Amino acid sequence: MAAETIGIVAACGQFVEQSVKIIQLSKRVHDRFQDAPAEIDAWRQQIESLEKLVAAVEASPALQVEGLKPTIEQAKAVAGKLLGIFEGIDFEKDDGFGHKSWRVIGGFLKEDEINDLFKEIERLKALLGDQIAVININQGHDKFARVESLIQDLGRSFRPGTDEDQCLQDLFITDPLSDRDGIVTAKGRRTPGTCEWIPITEEYQTWSTTRSGLLWISGPPGKGKTFISIFLTQLLQSSKPDDTIIWFFCDNKVTTRNKAVNILRGLIIQLIQKHNQLISRITPTWKIQGTNLFRDNSFETLWRIFEDMLEALKDHEVCCVLDALDECDEASLSSLLFKIENLFEPDEKSTRPHRLKLVVTSREQPECLPATLSTFPYITLGLLEHDIQLYISDQISHLARVKGIEGLPLCQYIEYAFRKRAGGTFLWVSFMARDLEHKTVKEIEHALTQLPRDLPEVYERIISKINPESKTEVGNMLTWLLFASRPLTVVELCGAVQIKPTPYLTKEQVCLGYIQSCGHLLQVSTGRPPNGVDYRVNRLPPLIPVSTKMTELKSEESGACLYVSFVHQSAKDFLRHHSSGLAAMNGPVDSKKTHADITNRLVSLLTMDRPFSPLFDVAKDLPLLPYAVFNWNYHMREMGTDFVTVLDEHKDFFRRASEARDRWWAWYHFEYPGQDPPKDVPLLHMACITGLYHLLEYALLKRNTLLGLLRTREVNRVWGNDQETPLHLMVKQGQDKMVHLLLKYGADVSIKNVRGKTALDGAAFLGPYSVFLLLAASRTSREIIEADAKSSISQRHRATLLHTAARGGHQDICRELVEKWHYDIETKNEDGFTPLLVAVRCQHLTLASFLVKQLGAQTTPRIKILESVFYTRERSRINEALDSLSSNLGVDINATDEDGDSLFHRSYSPAFIMLEECIAAGLDLNKQNQQGETVLHCNFWLSATHERLRLVLKESHLDVNARDNQGCTPLHALVAVAGHPDRAPWSLGLSNLAVLLDFGADRSLTDAHGRTPSQLAVEYLKQGPDEIYIEEGIGSSDEIDEMPCTMSMIVEILSRYATALVDVRVPDHLGEEMGNGDQPAST
């Protein structure tokens, strides 16, 4: 055994001995001294956790590496100081009162010192845990490699076809685990030793040991930020196996990974994957908004849901890594950064209601990133000499093996040349190593004298080497890739650039040749077809780079397509902004002009004069058509006010009535099979659907008197299956600017759609608050709101805007309606529900608390509020919802109505199917109402099966023979209700009789009038004819199915039924599940 190993083992053994003594002594302090510090248990847990890690090092030769020794030696030194303090405490029992007080013995004088030492123990524990995790990762012993994909995991957690399953399908945007694996596949694994300096920095260690916080890691292009992110996700998974680890890798080349809404969707679905109960945090809103919840304009709603989930996990540490945040769409990035900044509030760490620890990696551009994140702890990636040297050695070692030059002077020369030119950029090293791998040994020697200085020179050389004969086609191809809204397939590129086949090569093979000539600029990847049902619901898988050899690219396999994208963001920057980039091939780069050219080309495809056919069929001949259908508006939007040139070029598509536009609409809505999309698509409606502000403005401008009259009619025209105006559509989109424009040009807020809803109704329900305020400011809206507010104080029950806002969960809108427009907070809708009840039924519990505390909503009758919370039918959230009602509204599980009836005294309540959850929340089943009735007198659902009644009797002191104020038992009550068929509840059946009798109900007991249950039944029988007569006796509950509960049957059962006594303590041998139907169990 080496001396270093012996030293580590010895240090480990010494620390373990010290920690055992500290644990014993701290326990004695806790037991002996009543005023000992409250933190003593936490201290003991910290030293125990560190002791386990050190013991693992002592027991595992694989962990006994020199790098761990300093950490263990530090731990030993700290433990020595702690041991000295604890050993100085006199624990003798016979020394009088003084030694029973922590204060008297002077322990409190050392309390600050002990606290500081245990904080150091906590830091060393986190550091050692990270170091062990790194060793395991480098040795391939990590567990993260076996983590299941998101889809596989969620597929087993939620039953197919349920609301939860459908909600998750709509929520899904990308699989972060597959994204991470795809990056590793594309760029290779991390070189051991690199990135490992991050966990030992002061910034990271502080971040790791605090309750919540943000750490920003920034650096220029090619510095390995994404590898650092991958490393950190693996490190956290390995070092914090009991914590929640989530991540998201942004990529501006992939539409599912470049917007703030998509980041939230990716994080939320991971939280649900790891904590299934969190599904209840999103389903109530999803049930109301459907797929609209996941559109770009739903960022605010999704952020509220994300925050809600974090607060629900306040007892769980959540670690999150966001990579390449600079590649997020800048418009949505600003909103995300604003929310992140508020989430952490650096000056109020102690008040944060969550335990989120966030790491962000990015460049320092755009400006909003440093403006927001530089106020938090950050690490700047500089030259990274140590990591670069390791990476160079690793790459050259691989190259030497491939070329057979290991140990030769050439190998040393390559390493010298790389070190001299790398400039701290991993991407440069990767490119150069790949280039040399394709050269002969002699060519390598010559190439080393001409290595480019930096990344721009790498790209410049690629451009300069493109064959002049194909430079035009390659330039056009790069232009399309640079300005497209997503990566294009090889087939789409062929259509975009109009590549022609040669006598011996297909156009796709010609295109691949152009791609190969672009070297390190481009990469080819495989993925599913971009246009189809899968694409429309965002089922695009991660892009997995493959070989670009023509013989190895088989796009027909498994329906896969070949995607073309840029290797790195730096390549796009070079082409767009460098004089030797795209400008050297096609002249100066004018973004608006380029988007205009692309828009013209795409709209030309939409207006081709040909018979209508399904999109899939037409795409066989026009492969660029699907891209045109779904993306022409993106390019037109990017043109800004220059879009008029496209209108002039394609008057047929943008005229008042257009067959071409109808054809586009039919293709655009192909995901609804069996439905005929409405024709005569109005121009204003199209502008609203596609979010084209400038087109909407152009169509509304009053260019002459006749057009002005037409505009007034068109702006309020109803169209589509839902018969909606442009204003209805824009309210759904939630875009303030376009809503304002429509109102400016006369949009009528009062027009109702096919469901009788105005745009104002839609704004109250969907929000956001800013859109509602825009609509509410119009004269028509004021009249509607004033009339609606007056109706809220009348006795007539009807749904008001306040109910609608409560259903949507909008606190600001509710406040506006009550405080400014004087709505009655107690107004009731057709079902008799107040806004408070509506909010509770929709699980908007924060809003419910606001309505009570800020707007004065009454919390009576409490029983109705209590019942409302159970309409969620989501068991996982009930306990928390009940806690919220109790703490914020003063409504507990045992609330009663004016007759003293509790939740389970009622003949029906949505709470019934959650009996076990109610009992766990403290439901008192022993309560009697003012008539002295128990729940067994009133609620026949409880006695419909053996399992339910067993649970009720087991969890209460109830007696099946309990009597009410009239001396009636539950058997009497059952007979009395059956005697009034119009009042008999749905849960009443013959099974109730059998179950009660099996549990010991006494048939001989009499009520206040001296009647047994059987005699009472006979009295009812004498009052009128009974339709059913039982000729044969019933001997057991096996013979009782779903027979109606008629008096003749009741008499027969009470007379002849042979009971099978049931022991409350013994589980039902049938294993009946709670919540099943009301059929009786056999006995």
ChimeraX attribute file (.defattr): number of C-alpha atoms within 10 A of each C-alpha:
attribute: neighborCount
match mode: 1-to-1
recipient: residues
	/A:1	5
	/A:2	6
	/A:3	8
	/A:4	13
	/A:5	17
	/A:6	13
	/A:7	14
	/A:8	24
	/A:9	22
	/A:10	13
	/A:11	19
	/A:12	26
	/A:13	19
	/A:14	16
	/A:15	25
	/A:16	23
	/A:17	13
	/A:18	20
	/A:19	24
	/A:20	13
	/A:21	16
	/A:22	24
	/A:23	21
	/A:24	12
	/A:25	18
	/A:26	19
	/A:27	14
	/A:28	13
	/A:29	23
	/A:30	17
	/A:31	11
	/A:32	17
	/A:33	16
	/A:34	12
	/A:35	13
	/A:36	19
	/A:37	16
	/A:38	10
	/A:39	11
	/A:40	15
	/A:41	13
	/A:42	11
	/A:43	21
	/A:44	18
	/A:45	14
	/A:46	18
	/A:47	22
	/A:48	18
	/A:49	16
	/A:50	24
	/A:51	23
	/A:52	14
	/A:53	19
	/A:54	27
	/A:55	16
	/A:56	15
	/A:57	22
	/A:58	21
	/A:59	14
	/A:60	10
	/A:61	11
	/A:62	12
	/A:63	20
	/A:64	22
	/A:65	14
	/A:66	11
	/A:67	12
	/A:68	17
	/A:69	19
	/A:70	12
	/A:71	16
	/A:72	24
	/A:73	16
	/A:74	15
	/A:75	27
	/A:76	22
	/A:77	14
	/A:78	19
	/A:79	25
	/A:80	16
	/A:81	14
	/A:82	20
	/A:83	18
	/A:84	11
	/A:85	16
	/A:86	21
	/A:87	14
	/A:88	11
	/A:89	15
	/A:90	12
	/A:91	17
	/A:92	10
	/A:93	10
	/A:94	8
	/A:95	10
	/A:96	8
	/A:97	9
	/A:98	11
	/A:99	19
	/A:100	22
	/A:101	17
	/A:102	20
	/A:103	15
	/A:104	12
	/A:105	16
	/A:106	13
	/A:107	19
	/A:108	16
	/A:109	12
	/A:110	11
	/A:111	14
	/A:112	11
	/A:113	14
	/A:114	18
	/A:115	15
	/A:116	12
	/A:117	18
	/A:118	20
	/A:119	15
	/A:120	16
	/A:121	22
	/A:122	20
	/A:123	20
	/A:124	20
	/A:125	25
	/A:126	22
	/A:127	22
	/A:128	24
	/A:129	20
	/A:130	23
	/A:131	21
	/A:132	23
	/A:133	23
	/A:134	26
	/A:135	21
	/A:136	18
	/A:137	19
	/A:138	14
	/A:139	11
	/A:140	11
	/A:141	13
	/A:142	18
	/A:143	14
	/A:144	17
	/A:145	12
	/A:146	7
	/A:147	10
	/A:148	12
	/A:149	14
	/A:150	18
	/A:151	15
	/A:152	9
	/A:153	13
	/A:154	20
	/A:155	14
	/A:156	9
	/A:157	14
	/A:158	16
	/A:159	12
	/A:160	11
	/A:161	9
	/A:162	10
	/A:163	14
	/A:164	20
	/A:165	17
	/A:166	17
	/A:167	19
	/A:168	23
	/A:169	17
	/A:170	19
	/A:171	23
	/A:172	22
	/A:173	24
	/A:174	23
	/A:175	19
	/A:176	23
	/A:177	20
	/A:178	17
	/A:179	20
	/A:180	20
	/A:181	16
	/A:182	17
	/A:183	19
	/A:184	16
	/A:185	14
	/A:186	16
	/A:187	13
	/A:188	12
	/A:189	13
	/A:190	17
	/A:191	17
	/A:192	16
	/A:193	14
	/A:194	19
	/A:195	21
	/A:196	18
	/A:197	12
	/A:198	16
	/A:199	21
	/A:200	15
	/A:201	13
	/A:202	12
	/A:203	17
	/A:204	21
	/A:205	17
	/A:206	17
	/A:207	19
	/A:208	22
	/A:209	17
	/A:210	13
	/A:211	16
	/A:212	20
	/A:213	23
	/A:214	26
	/A:215	22
	/A:216	22
	/A:217	24
	/A:218	25
	/A:219	18
	/A:220	16
	/A:221	18
	/A:222	18
	/A:223	23
	/A:224	21
	/A:225	23
	/A:226	20
	/A:227	22
	/A:228	19
	/A:229	24
	/A:230	21
	/A:231	20
	/A:232	22
	/A:233	23
	/A:234	20
	/A:235	25
	/A:236	23
	/A:237	21
	/A:238	22
	/A:239	21
	/A:240	17
	/A:241	12
	/A:242	10
	/A:243	14
	/A:244	19
	/A:245	23
	/A:246	23
	/A:247	24
	/A:248	28
	/A:249	24
	/A:250	27
	/A:251	21
	/A:252	21
	/A:253	24
	/A:254	17
	/A:255	18
	/A:256	23
	/A:257	25
	/A:258	23
	/A:259	24
	/A:260	24
	/A:261	26
	/A:262	25
	/A:263	24
	/A:264	21
	/A:265	25
	/A:266	23
	/A:267	21
	/A:268	25
	/A:269	26
	/A:270	23
	/A:271	22
	/A:272	19
	/A:273	20
	/A:274	16
	/A:275	13
	/A:276	15
	/A:277	16
	/A:278	23
	/A:279	23
	/A:280	20
	/A:281	22
	/A:282	24
	/A:283	21
	/A:284	20
	/A:285	20
	/A:286	20
	/A:287	14
	/A:288	15
	/A:289	15
	/A:290	15
	/A:291	14
	/A:292	15
	/A:293	21
	/A:294	21
	/A:295	12
	/A:296	15
	/A:297	17
	/A:298	17
	/A:299	22
	/A:300	16
	/A:301	19
	/A:302	21
	/A:303	19
	/A:304	14
	/A:305	18
	/A:306	21
	/A:307	17
	/A:308	17
	/A:309	22
	/A:310	21
	/A:311	16
	/A:312	17
	/A:313	19
	/A:314	14
	/A:315	11
	/A:316	15
	/A:317	19
	/A:318	20
	/A:319	23
	/A:320	21
	/A:321	23
	/A:322	21
	/A:323	24
	/A:324	22
	/A:325	28
	/A:326	24
	/A:327	22
	/A:328	24
	/A:329	17
	/A:330	19
	/A:331	10
	/A:332	16
	/A:333	21
	/A:334	18
	/A:335	13
	/A:336	21
	/A:337	18
	/A:338	12
	/A:339	15
	/A:340	16
	/A:341	15
	/A:342	9
	/A:343	16
	/A:344	22
	/A:345	13
	/A:346	14
	/A:347	7
	/A:348	8
	/A:349	13
	/A:350	9
	/A:351	9
	/A:352	17
	/A:353	18
	/A:354	22
	/A:355	20
	/A:356	26
	/A:357	21
	/A:358	21
	/A:359	22
	/A:360	22
	/A:361	24
	/A:362	23
	/A:363	21
	/A:364	20
	/A:365	16
	/A:366	15
	/A:367	12
	/A:368	15
	/A:369	20
	/A:370	16
	/A:371	12
	/A:372	14
	/A:373	20
	/A:374	15
	/A:375	12
	/A:376	16
	/A:377	16
	/A:378	18
	/A:379	17
	/A:380	13
	/A:381	15
	/A:382	13
	/A:383	14
	/A:384	17
	/A:385	14
	/A:386	13
	/A:387	21
	/A:388	23
	/A:389	18
	/A:390	15
	/A:391	20
	/A:392	22
	/A:393	18
	/A:394	15
	/A:395	18
	/A:396	22
	/A:397	16
	/A:398	15
	/A:399	19
	/A:400	19
	/A:401	11
	/A:402	11
	/A:403	15
	/A:404	12
	/A:405	15
	/A:406	16
	/A:407	11
	/A:408	10
	/A:409	9
	/A:410	16
	/A:411	18
	/A:412	16
	/A:413	13
	/A:414	22
	/A:415	16
	/A:416	13
	/A:417	14
	/A:418	22
	/A:419	17
	/A:420	11
	/A:421	15
	/A:422	24
	/A:423	19
	/A:424	23
	/A:425	21
	/A:426	21
	/A:427	19
	/A:428	22
	/A:429	24
	/A:430	18
	/A:431	14
	/A:432	19
	/A:433	18
	/A:434	14
	/A:435	14
	/A:436	19
	/A:437	16
	/A:438	11
	/A:439	13
	/A:440	10
	/A:441	15
	/A:442	9
	/A:443	11
	/A:444	16
	/A:445	16
	/A:446	10
	/A:447	16
	/A:448	16
	/A:449	9
	/A:450	9
	/A:451	15
	/A:452	18
	/A:453	13
	/A:454	16
	/A:455	21
	/A:456	19
	/A:457	14
	/A:458	19
	/A:459	22
	/A:460	19
	/A:461	14
	/A:462	16
	/A:463	23
	/A:464	14
	/A:465	12
	/A:466	19
	/A:467	12
	/A:468	11
	/A:469	8
	/A:470	11
	/A:471	19
	/A:472	15
	/A:473	17
	/A:474	25
	/A:475	22
	/A:476	18
	/A:477	20
	/A:478	25
	/A:479	21
	/A:480	19
	/A:481	22
	/A:482	20
	/A:483	17
	/A:484	18
	/A:485	17
	/A:486	19
	/A:487	25
	/A:488	22
	/A:489	24
	/A:490	23
	/A:491	19
	/A:492	22
	/A:493	25
	/A:494	22
	/A:495	18
	/A:496	22
	/A:497	18
	/A:498	14
	/A:499	17
	/A:500	14
	/A:501	14
	/A:502	10
	/A:503	6
	/A:504	8
	/A:505	11
	/A:506	13
	/A:507	19
	/A:508	19
	/A:509	19
	/A:510	18
	/A:511	24
	/A:512	21
	/A:513	15
	/A:514	20
	/A:515	22
	/A:516	17
	/A:517	19
	/A:518	19
	/A:519	19
	/A:520	20
	/A:521	23
	/A:522	19
	/A:523	21
	/A:524	24
	/A:525	23
	/A:526	20
	/A:527	19
	/A:528	21
	/A:529	18
	/A:530	21
	/A:531	17
	/A:532	16
	/A:533	13
	/A:534	14
	/A:535	13
	/A:536	15
	/A:537	15
	/A:538	18
	/A:539	20
	/A:540	20
	/A:541	18
	/A:542	23
	/A:543	24
	/A:544	20
	/A:545	21
	/A:546	15
	/A:547	11
	/A:548	16
	/A:549	11
	/A:550	12
	/A:551	8
	/A:552	9
	/A:553	18
	/A:554	13
	/A:555	17
	/A:556	9
	/A:557	8
	/A:558	9
	/A:559	10
	/A:560	15
	/A:561	22
	/A:562	25
	/A:563	25
	/A:564	24
	/A:565	23
	/A:566	20
	/A:567	18
	/A:568	18
	/A:569	16
	/A:570	18
	/A:571	20
	/A:572	21
	/A:573	13
	/A:574	19
	/A:575	24
	/A:576	20
	/A:577	13
	/A:578	17
	/A:579	15
	/A:580	18
	/A:581	25
	/A:582	24
	/A:583	16
	/A:584	17
	/A:585	22
	/A:586	14
	/A:587	11
	/A:588	14
	/A:589	19
	/A:590	11
	/A:591	14
	/A:592	18
	/A:593	14
	/A:594	17
	/A:595	25
	/A:596	23
	/A:597	16
	/A:598	21
	/A:599	24
	/A:600	21
	/A:601	16
	/A:602	23
	/A:603	25
	/A:604	16
	/A:605	18
	/A:606	20
	/A:607	17
	/A:608	9
	/A:609	10
	/A:610	8
	/A:611	7
	/A:612	13
	/A:613	12
	/A:614	11
	/A:615	20
	/A:616	16
	/A:617	11
	/A:618	16
	/A:619	16
	/A:620	10
	/A:621	10
	/A:622	16
	/A:623	20
	/A:624	22
	/A:625	26
	/A:626	23
	/A:627	19
	/A:628	22
	/A:629	22
	/A:630	16
	/A:631	18
	/A:632	23
	/A:633	20
	/A:634	17
	/A:635	23
	/A:636	25
	/A:637	21
	/A:638	19
	/A:639	22
	/A:640	16
	/A:641	14
	/A:642	16
	/A:643	23
	/A:644	16
	/A:645	13
	/A:646	19
	/A:647	16
	/A:648	10
	/A:649	13
	/A:650	15
	/A:651	11
	/A:652	15
	/A:653	21
	/A:654	20
	/A:655	15
	/A:656	16
	/A:657	15
	/A:658	19
	/A:659	16
	/A:660	23
	/A:661	24
	/A:662	18
	/A:663	22
	/A:664	23
	/A:665	18
	/A:666	23
	/A:667	21
	/A:668	17
	/A:669	14
	/A:670	19
	/A:671	14
	/A:672	11
	/A:673	8
	/A:674	7
	/A:675	10
	/A:676	11
	/A:677	19
	/A:678	12
	/A:679	16
	/A:680	17
	/A:681	22
	/A:682	22
	/A:683	22
	/A:684	26
	/A:685	24
	/A:686	19
	/A:687	21
	/A:688	25
	/A:689	15
	/A:690	17
	/A:691	19
	/A:692	20
	/A:693	19
	/A:694	19
	/A:695	23
	/A:696	21
	/A:697	16
	/A:698	14
	/A:699	20
	/A:700	22
	/A:701	12
	/A:702	16
	/A:703	10
	/A:704	8
	/A:705	9
	/A:706	9
	/A:707	14
	/A:708	15
	/A:709	11
	/A:710	13
	/A:711	19
	/A:712	16
	/A:713	13
	/A:714	20
	/A:715	24
	/A:716	21
	/A:717	19
	/A:718	21
	/A:719	17
	/A:720	16
	/A:721	11
	/A:722	13
	/A:723	15
	/A:724	22
	/A:725	26
	/A:726	28
	/A:727	31
	/A:728	28
	/A:729	20
	/A:730	26
	/A:731	26
	/A:732	21
	/A:733	22
	/A:734	22
	/A:735	18
	/A:736	18
	/A:737	12
	/A:738	24
	/A:739	24
	/A:740	16
	/A:741	16
	/A:742	21
	/A:743	17
	/A:744	11
	/A:745	17
	/A:746	15
	/A:747	26
	/A:748	23
	/A:749	22
	/A:750	15
	/A:751	19
	/A:752	19
	/A:753	18
	/A:754	12
	/A:755	9
	/A:756	10
	/A:757	14
	/A:758	21
	/A:759	27
	/A:760	27
	/A:761	22
	/A:762	23
	/A:763	28
	/A:764	31
	/A:765	25
	/A:766	27
	/A:767	26
	/A:768	22
	/A:769	18
	/A:770	15
	/A:771	24
	/A:772	25
	/A:773	18
	/A:774	17
	/A:775	25
	/A:776	19
	/A:777	11
	/A:778	17
	/A:779	12
	/A:780	15
	/A:781	20
	/A:782	14
	/A:783	13
	/A:784	16
	/A:785	21
	/A:786	16
	/A:787	11
	/A:788	18
	/A:789	21
	/A:790	13
	/A:791	18
	/A:792	25
	/A:793	16
	/A:794	12
	/A:795	9
	/A:796	12
	/A:797	17
	/A:798	17
	/A:799	20
	/A:800	23
	/A:801	24
	/A:802	33
	/A:803	26
	/A:804	22
	/A:805	26
	/A:806	28
	/A:807	26
	/A:808	26
	/A:809	27
	/A:810	22
	/A:811	17
	/A:812	15
	/A:813	25
	/A:814	27
	/A:815	20
	/A:816	16
	/A:817	20
	/A:818	17
	/A:819	13
	/A:820	9
	/A:821	15
	/A:822	16
	/A:823	24
	/A:824	21
	/A:825	24
	/A:826	16
	/A:827	24
	/A:828	25
	/A:829	18
	/A:830	11
	/A:831	9
	/A:832	13
	/A:833	21
	/A:834	25
	/A:835	29
	/A:836	30
	/A:837	26
	/A:838	26
	/A:839	28
	/A:840	28
	/A:841	23
	/A:842	24
	/A:843	27
	/A:844	24
	/A:845	22
	/A:846	16
	/A:847	23
	/A:848	29
	/A:849	21
	/A:850	18
	/A:851	24
	/A:852	16
	/A:853	13
	/A:854	11
	/A:855	16
	/A:856	13
	/A:857	20
	/A:858	15
	/A:859	19
	/A:860	12
	/A:861	13
	/A:862	21
	/A:863	21
	/A:864	17
	/A:865	24
	/A:866	27
	/A:867	18
	/A:868	22
	/A:869	26
	/A:870	24
	/A:871	15
	/A:872	18
	/A:873	14
	/A:874	17
	/A:875	14
	/A:876	15
	/A:877	20
	/A:878	21
	/A:879	14
	/A:880	13
	/A:881	18
	/A:882	21
	/A:883	16
	/A:884	18
	/A:885	24
	/A:886	14
	/A:887	12
	/A:888	16
	/A:889	23
	/A:890	12
	/A:891	22
	/A:892	20
	/A:893	21
	/A:894	19
	/A:895	21
	/A:896	21
	/A:897	14
	/A:898	11
	/A:899	9
	/A:900	17
	/A:901	22
	/A:902	23
	/A:903	27
	/A:904	27
	/A:905	22
	/A:906	16
	/A:907	20
	/A:908	16
	/A:909	17
	/A:910	16
	/A:911	21
	/A:912	20
	/A:913	16
	/A:914	18
	/A:915	19
	/A:916	18
	/A:917	17
	/A:918	21
	/A:919	16
	/A:920	11
	/A:921	17
	/A:922	11
	/A:923	21
	/A:924	18
	/A:925	22
	/A:926	16
	/A:927	21
	/A:928	17
	/A:929	19
	/A:930	13
	/A:931	12
	/A:932	16
	/A:933	25
	/A:934	26
	/A:935	25
	/A:936	27
	/A:937	27
	/A:938	21
	/A:939	24
	/A:940	29
	/A:941	27
	/A:942	25
	/A:943	29
	/A:944	25
	/A:945	24
	/A:946	27
	/A:947	23
	/A:948	22
	/A:949	22
	/A:950	21
	/A:951	18
	/A:952	21
	/A:953	17
	/A:954	12
	/A:955	16
	/A:956	14
	/A:957	12
	/A:958	16
	/A:959	16
	/A:960	21
	/A:961	21
	/A:962	17
	/A:963	22
	/A:964	20
	/A:965	12
	/A:966	13
	/A:967	18
	/A:968	26
	/A:969	26
	/A:970	29
	/A:971	26
	/A:972	25
	/A:973	21
	/A:974	26
	/A:975	23
	/A:976	19
	/A:977	17
	/A:978	22
	/A:979	20
	/A:980	10
	/A:981	11
	/A:982	8
	/A:983	11
	/A:984	17
	/A:985	17
	/A:986	11
	/A:987	18
	/A:988	22
	/A:989	27
	/A:990	23
	/A:991	29
	/A:992	27
	/A:993	26
	/A:994	29
	/A:995	29
	/A:996	24
	/A:997	22
	/A:998	21
	/A:999	22
	/A:1000	16
	/A:1001	21
	/A:1002	17
	/A:1003	17
	/A:1004	12
	/A:1005	18
	/A:1006	20
	/A:1007	18
	/A:1008	12
	/A:1009	10
	/A:1010	12
	/A:1011	17
	/A:1012	21
	/A:1013	27
	/A:1014	23
	/A:1015	18
	/A:1016	21
	/A:1017	25
	/A:1018	16
	/A:1019	14
	/A:1020	19
	/A:1021	17
	/A:1022	10
	/A:1023	9
	/A:1024	9
	/A:1025	10
	/A:1026	13
	/A:1027	8
	/A:1028	12
	/A:1029	11
	/A:1030	12
	/A:1031	8
	/A:1032	7
	/A:1033	13
	/A:1034	18
	/A:1035	13
	/A:1036	17
	/A:1037	23
	/A:1038	13
	/A:1039	13
	/A:1040	19
	/A:1041	14
	/A:1042	13
	/A:1043	12
	/A:1044	14
	/A:1045	22
	/A:1046	20
	/A:1047	27
	/A:1048	18
	/A:1049	21
	/A:1050	24
	/A:1051	20
	/A:1052	18
	/A:1053	23
	/A:1054	21
	/A:1055	13
	/A:1056	12
	/A:1057	19
	/A:1058	15
	/A:1059	18
	/A:1060	16
	/A:1061	14
	/A:1062	18
	/A:1063	12
	/A:1064	16
	/A:1065	10
	/A:1066	8
	/A:1067	14
	/A:1068	18
	/A:1069	10
	/A:1070	11
	/A:1071	9
	/A:1072	15
	/A:1073	10
	/A:1074	15
	/A:1075	14
	/A:1076	10
	/A:1077	11
	/A:1078	21
	/A:1079	18
	/A:1080	25
	/A:1081	21
	/A:1082	18
	/A:1083	17
